[in-house]
Structure formats: structure tokens, C-alpha cells
Amino acid sequence: MRETLPQVEIGEDERLDLENLATGAFHPVRGFMTREETLSVAQEMRLPSGEVWTIPILLQLQEKPRVGRGDRVVLVYGKEPVALLQVDDAYELDLKALAHQVFGTESEAHPGVRKFLEKGPYALGGRVEVLAWRPRSKDLEKTPAEVQAFFRKRGWRKVVAFQTRNAPHRAHEYLIRLGLELADGVLIHPILGAKKEDDFPTEVILKAYQALKEGFLPPERVALFGLATPMRYAGPKEAVFHALVRKNFGATHFLVGRDHAGVGNFYDPYAAHRIFDQLPPLGIEILRVGAVFHCSFCGGIASEKTCPDHHREGRISISMTKVRSLLREGKVPPAELVRPELLPILREGV
């Protein structure tokens, strides 16, 4: 019967979304969103059911679909049928209005907005049935149920999740160590999906975190798994999305740093902290951390809450943009920015 159904080709982002819908990583979302769900999420940060959700999960199309409510279609990725979609809605998006509601901007200089606009103004919404789930790495790409079982086996009741799209620098390490002080274990959960062009390749990111875990962290208290989803760079709304997804994986706490999921100067650095004050309890505790830097007066890594204001002239800001720039120039980033032991790995990604 599958052979007689209409087919819709999807891209890598949608394939990953399918897997997350199937495994429960995107709970309570159960399918690609209808118009009602999309507008509710974009405008109210809630599904029509009232449950908090902040990022539309969409199946966008360039051309108007020839199917409608009640139809079934086969979703095809790379010529292979990967899922069945029961169409509940076929609709047109007001792309710029929706971009402004989700990303806070319509500017195509924003990488998330640019990709969103390129995917097309039409959408199909409905429940999905995944035909085959093929993780790229059985060791790193785990379902929520598998990660929760891992925590139970380790006896971890209090788990801090650390979201990252980039390779580790000293500030990242500081946040991970903070999590280790507070919990039974830390879940390092880097993004495996598409990122903007000047971010490190996923393979380099994973390799660097593995080296950090094995060489400089207590490996028995650190879990390194990947989250197979693209980065949206949606700032505060993506911070909420990241927290909800990590709750589904079994984390009890979630670290939100300065400019979480931000890009360029599109967001206030602490908008991702404040957005949680607008929402009811999410079932996961949010750990807000301010700017982290190296302070010559303090003699090491410090944060806005631990370093006196009158020592600002001794602060060295830490960013992977700065590290990449130095590496591209053939220079050696100082140890205050990144561990020297990680530099051979990072050079593979520039």
C-alpha cells in the first residue's frame, strides 16, 4: 500500500525531527505541527493543550502540496521511505511574521531565519509513523529511554544537562565542573545536526569533548551523548526548547549560560535567563550562570558572580569565535581560552 501513496521528499533537518518525534525526545509534540499548533507555539509559547513549547516543529515545502486533511503520505529521505504522515492540516505560512515571533527578527543575516525562509511557505501537519530509525552512532546517539536507563544504572538521581553546539573552551569546562559540584552526574549533550558554517564540525566537537572527558573530568560522573537536531539559533525560545528536550532525556537540572543559543547581537545576553520567569515550572530546574571569563586578578576562571567589578580590566573574555580566529591565523590560543591539549583536535576543524 505504501507504494501507492503520494510521496514528499524531506531534508536532513526534518529526518532528525522525525526521529525525535518517534523517540519522545520532543514530547509532548507528537507530529509535525498544524497551523493551530504553530501559531499557538509562536505566539503563546504553548501548545493548544496548554503545555509549554517554544519552537515550531514544521514540515515545510517549497510548493503547495497536492494533499489535504485525511490523506496519508510517504516521507522520503534520500530516495528511501522513512515515515508515514497522516495529514491533519495543509496550510500556508506567513514566513516573515512567524520568523519575527519565533526568532525575534526577520533579518536574513540571522542563520536560523535564513534557513527558515529558504525552506518554503507551505507546510503539512500531522502525526508521523517512523519506518526506520538509524542512529549514525550507536554509542553517541541514544533515545531518551536509553539515556534514562543509563542514569538509573549509574544511580544518578540528580543530573545536570549541558547543551553545546561548539567545541569546549575554558568557560564550557567551568560550567561542566559547576554541574558536577551540584549533581550525581553531568550529561554533556552536543548538537549533532546542522550548524552555521563557522561553527566547528560535529566530528571535531565530539572528539574534543571525549578528550576532555577522558583526560580532565571524572569519566564515571560524565555522560557524553549527542542530540540529533539542528541548531536554530533562536536565543531565549531555543533555551526553553533545549531545557524541555533534556527533561525528556531524564535530566533534572539544565545549565543556561550567557547568550544561550544566541548568534551575533540578535539577543540580549540574558534574555535566555529571563524567559523562564514568564513560564510555569517546567519539571526541570534551570541553573542560570552569568558571563564566564579568565581573570588575572582572581588567578583563574571566574564569573560575574564571583569576580569583583573593580577587576574588570583584568578579565579576558572567552569565546570559540576568538579561538577559531587565532587558529586560522596560525596562532596558538592562550591557555586561558582553551586547554592546550585540545588544540591538535581543534586544528582539524579550521
Salt bridges, closest charged atoms under 4 A:
GLU12 OE1 - ARG15 NE 3.09
GLU12 OE2 - ARG136 NH1 3.76
ASP13 OD2 - LYS115 NZ 3.01
ASP13 OD2 - LYS119 NZ 2.89
GLU14 OE2 - LYS119 NZ 2.89
ASP17 OD1 - ARG232 NH2 3.27
GLU19 OE2 - ARG15 NH1 2.51
GLU80 OE2 - ARG134 NH1 2.50
GLU141 OE1 - ARG136 NE 3.83
GLU173 OE2 - ARG177 NH2 2.79
GLU173 OE2 - ARG339 NH2 2.90
ASP198 OD1 - LYS196 NZ 2.78
ASP199 OD2 - ARG165 NE 3.11
ASP199 OD1 - LYS196 NZ 3.29
GLU238 OE2 - HIS242 NE2 3.23
ASP268 OD1 - ARG274 NH1 3.27
ASP277 OD1 - ARG288 NH2 3.11
GLU285 OE1 - HIS253 NE2 3.17
ASP309 OD1 - ARG312 NH2 3.57
GLU329 OE1 - LYS331 NZ 3.19
GLU348 OE2 - LYS207 NZ 3.01
